Amino acid sequence: MTSPDRNVIEEADRLLVEGLRKDDSASIAAIYDAYGALAYGLALRTVGAAAEAEDVVQEAFLALWRQASRLDPSRGIRSYLLTIVHNKAIDRLRQRGRKNEMPLDPALPYPSPGRGPEEAAEAQSERDSVLQALQQLPEEQRLAVELTYFNGFTINEAAARLRVPVGTVKSRLRLALGRLRTRLVAIQ
Amino acid sequence: MTLRCQEVDELLAPHALDALEPADRLEVLEHLSECRLHDEELAGYRDVASRLPLAVEAMAPPAGLRSNVVRRFEQEVAQSTSPEPAAPARRTGFFEGLFRRPGLGYGLAAALLATVIGLAAWNLTLNDEAPAAAVWTHVVEQNSMRMELVYIPDQQVGVVNLRVPAPAPGQDYQLWQITAEGPLSLGVVDYRQAAYAIQADLSGATALALSVEPLGGSVQPTTTPIIVVEL
């Protein structure tokens, strides 16, 4: 069953996508206000440098607009935006031949963005769920996910880094995503 | 298909995490375009991948970022609606509008394709003495994919006809002209749009190439082209 809050978000996303399709700058500003902090957090976590993270976020918002005609609002703007941010951030890492080695869950010294208390609580709850699911993975599987998804390593690079065969990284990722799926579905 | 289903199964999870080397990713995409046995498993992995960013803490962005995002957006909108050419080798004017409206774009591109192909056919029927309008036609097929270019150099317009598999979520195809100075973008290509019109000076190009890029495209190619037409 879909919660009323979820319906409200879907309707808001639908209107924002319509706005993007009409080149409406108020819509891009509204999307930034809703998800800009999350986008910036992901970009900074991935590329590790504030100036690059800003570039990534700007490029991601423009890419979101360029793709507006293809967006399915029911999938959620947040999902699209964060996928774009991640792709562009990884793209930068790979272009420059370097990896970001930042651990996933440091005590980050940045203040949370100015959200309402309910939104902030929901976002924190979602984050806790994903973090918990990641932390419950066997160490070698969690590391494989961190190296590839969050640090931008290919499986070949991750295998070299971990000094294991590429096939081992493949199987660790397969097992990890399978377990994450089960756990994330269970706590949905 | 060069990969077997079992091999693709082993690559699905890293594929969903965008952790494959370009050549492996291409082989997986090729297999997935013709085999539906992996759809459900891949959808599950992608669902997980789409939630992984939530593990990252939201952070207050720098104060000027919001205004920079909005300003760049407004600049891009102004450029995209301007009738003036913005840069060489870029779709402009009539073509710009054509690409900003995919539904309309398909029809117009298809009409243009028919016109260009008709012109090419007419050109072929001319005798040697006639002042033929030069038309380039180049076709390449590889790994179940196909790219065809029909181009009129005098008018610097043409059509690229593509048959490629759907890109993975979060990825786009981008078309490039390869020149001595390096690749120049010809734009992000909607794979569902069979005919893709271009307006660009290809006189200095040695090839057209199609690469897989992050959604929205890249400034420079970030992966090995999946298909190349030599000019």
Interface residues (C-beta under 8 A of the other chain):
Chain A: D23 S25 I28 A29 Y32 D33 G36 A37 L38 Y40 G41 L42 L44 R45 A50 E54 V57 Q58 E59 A60 F61 L62 A63 L64 W65 R66 Q67 S69 R70 S79 Y80 L82 T83 I84 V85 H86 N87 K88 I90 D91 R94 Q95 L104 D105 L108 Y110 P111 S112 P113 G114 A123 E126 R127 S129 V130 L131 L134 V145 T148 Y149 F150 F153 T154 I155 N156 A158 G167 V169 K170 S171 L173 R174 A176 L177 G178 L180 R181 L184
Chain B: D9 E10 L11 L12 A13 P14 A16 L17 D18 A19 L20 E21 G44 Y45 D47 V48 A49 S50 R51 L52 P53 L54 A55 V56 E57 A58 M59 A60 P61 P62 L65 R66 N68 V69 V70 R72 F73 E74 E76 V77 S80 T81 R101 P102 P169 G170 Q171 D172 V188 D190 E213 P214 L215 G216 G217 S218 Q220 T222
